[in-house]
Amino acid sequence: DQQVKQNSPSLSVQEGRISILNCDYTNSMFDYFLWYKKYPAEGPTFLISISSIKDKNEDGRFTVFLNKSAKHLSLHIVPSQPGDSAVYFCAASGKDNFNKFYFGSGTKLNVKP
Amino acid sequence: DAGITQSPRHKVTETGTPVTLRCHQTENHRYMYWYRQDPGHGLRLIHYSYGVKDTDKGEVSDGYSVSRSKTEDFLLTLESATSSQTSVYFCATGQDFITEAFFGQGTRLTVV
């Protein structure tokens, strides 16, 4: 059973608008969360992370929000650009094994010009 | 970016044959991982290593073995390939305690 879930396989957004990608997790031991971006025929690349002691982390156009009580995190991209079109994976690791990462199934973002 | 090289990049093999995929890193990272990517499943951890000769199982380790005799090399072996092991395999490395993992470009394996 997947411990990290991304329930939206795809998302389409107009250029300049906000993209919101969602992720849910079930393991209460998870306390470090990451987002990766993946282009076709390439490996995933790290985008942004957040530790459970925070509820928000911002890096340029990318912001990750963490709601621990709901076991939910989201990635906001503002403004969205066509170059952001990719598959986004969320990942988590836990207090019991910090360097063991569990990934969601991914959300394919399409930003339309 | 961490220097991570996966070989081969593409391979077609027959059911029942053994296959070894290689991951080589130049960054002296302690942690190394093997993931497989399948539609609808995302990235699933097969095995990982936390040091030379120190390995542990991930979520989907059945049918796979690994070895790490040097810091820079992590080998993934499919002992007897099956069609269900057709996938894209990614190697990743991690520097230390709670840092992100860096991924290689992937190996597309087809078992016919």
Interface residues (C-beta under 8 A of the other chain):
Chain A: Q2 V4 Q6 Y32 L34 Y36 A41 E42 G43 P44 T45 F46 S49 S51 F89 A91 S93 F98 N99 K100 F101 Y102 F103 G104 S105 G106
Chain B: D1 I4 Y31 Y33 Y35 G40 H41 G42 L43 R44 L45 Y48 Y50 D56 G58 E59 F90 A92 G94 F97 I98 E100 A101 F102 F103 G104 Q105 G106
